[in-house]
């Protein structure tokens, strides 16, 4: 093991031995290199002749680039073409940390790490797996989950996903989560995704308290718990009584045995899916600056060893947007559009004429909602009828149909549901 990794491990063990035990073998071995090329390049910065960095430079010292590309971007060359730090751009990381506190007032002044930039939240989840998942480890997830989790946890890192039903009696299934945690031996890895993809469900305030209590119970028994919090659709809550902050706020100070890992980003929050800018942020009870710095270094080391760094241009564009006086107003306008689509689909589905063929699962937030087909209907066959006869596309999970109302204008939502209704009738007639 490299001495730089040993030094980081010593800091983590001294500050919080439980978190050290949560690290995977990769996580224990990784570090951000402060010696070698990076250190020598830093020492040469500002020198009259600098032949250290692997970038091409014009004779005037500006980053070399194609004129055609430079003309397409209204930003200084230095904010576009050079490599960005593996940690992410300092100004953007600072802005995102301020956003976390602003959007989650329950955090108060709780110390948390500085966010590390990732290539979108997918990459963030992969980096978290790198740091915490060993071969054979189980990851507890509700049974309604984004299929990419399987690729990341199982195919990439050879972990094993175990699930519990998301819903019980129309609300969050605390009993199912409790049973899965009780069955776990060794460290417990949980992934929570609210608003949930595919169901579009976020727990109520009282339900969040119940989840936190279950995790606290395990920590008090001496179990070490890492909670991966996929906040991809953060902020898109459409009903009163629903928890509007991240469960990270409750877990970041819960117990020394509980590490909260917030995985979020601009992708959906700022409607920039192609920018690929996400963040990893850590919170643990009594987390010290030295502890968080060590975790940041390990995370940045994993990023550097994986993709080097994320897009400089995307980070610079976002930072400019965040500095705009119109930013909050623009976000509110887009939220209102999604909210109106949510209200429309809720209104349409309230019509009892659809009850014979399908029923909506609970939903209150995010981009999606699901309908469950009645017995006798096969979702995949209905999906094909929708494509071929009604020019309508949906996603199928088992006997559920996921509807991305985020992508459907409000005036087309009634027709969308009518098409599904008609396709169900067609299927039954064809049997």
Phi, psi and omega in degrees: 000135180297144181299329180292324175291319179300319180297315177296318179298322179297319179296315181295316180297321179292321183279319184202092181301331181296318180294323177301320179292335178284336182295141172287172176298322175297316181299323179289329184274342187278154178200160172266122186292116177262356178248184175071218188303313184297317180294317181293324177294319179297321180293333182271352183299131179087356179287157183300320175237123181233101182252038185256319192274145183276052174232152175269138185234139176291166180297335180272003177092355179281157177299132178288138179199162177286135181304319182299323179286320179300327181286345183273345187237126181268060177220155175302146181307323184292343179261008186235306196265330180288166171300146170266159177297149177297334177286340190104163180292131184304319182293322179290319178299318179295318178297317183293323177297319177296322177299319181302315179293319181296318184278346183231070185300338178295343177294332184059235178250025180304126176293131174226170180287167168282133179301143173255131184284138177232167181277067186086171183287328176304312178296323177299317178295322178295318178294320176299321177296318177306317186280333190233349186250120172261163176304130179091347178296144176263143178239119183273124182219143171303154188290343174263103185213159180292129187297339180296336176302321180296316179300318184287301187288318187266308184285320183278317188244005172061028170277184180226120177281131171238140188237161170226152180300130182297322187250146170215120181056039175080007179221186182296139186270084179296322182299318180297317178297316180301316181296319180296319180293321179297327182281345183285135173251147184074211181289153178251128176244122179237140170242126176242132183231102179228133349305140187282137168253113028253356193281336185073030182248134169239134181300153173290166180305314181295327180288324177299316179302322179293321177297314180299319180298319179296319180292319178300321180300319179292319180296322180292339176279356180099359179284145178265129187232129170246126181250113176272120188249101180276097183261037185304322185254026183305138175094346184264067179249132189245359183232149174287151180088349178273143180293119186265350178260177176277143175298346173307324182299325182278330187268339185294341179234017189290310188193150178296340180272001183241115175259121177264128182241106183273123180243107184215188179166181184281345189315299179263327182299326182241012173059047180229064186302323183276353181287330180058059176235113176232180182213150170243128179227140184249147173215134177208148181301132180063027176295130182264160175304321180294319178298311182295323178297321179295318178294322177297319180294320177295318181294315178295327176295320178295321177296313181299319181284354183254303181228008181076295179194166180264175187304123175293316182300312181301317180295320181293319179297318179296317181298322176296318179297319181294334180277352183285141179288345180265000186302308182298321179295317180298318179296319180297321179298316181290321176301318182296326177296312180296321179298318180295325177291321176300312181298323181292314182291326176296318179296314182295317184289346178289347180291122184292351181294341181273348189299332182295332188251328182200163177221144180281137168285160179303135177208149183203008190192174171077208184259339197234164164210162181235144169245143179255125181285147178291162177303140181099345177255142178245119188300319182295321178292321177296320179300317180294322177297319178300319179293311190281325186254330188241008178049048184226131180248134175222172178249141182245134170235107183058241178254023175255146171247121177268131179246122175270086180292344176299335185257006185240121176304146184305324183288348179257355186293320179299317179295323177303311181292322177298321179296319178296317178301313181295321180295323176296318177298316180300317181299315182293326178292325184282346183291000000 
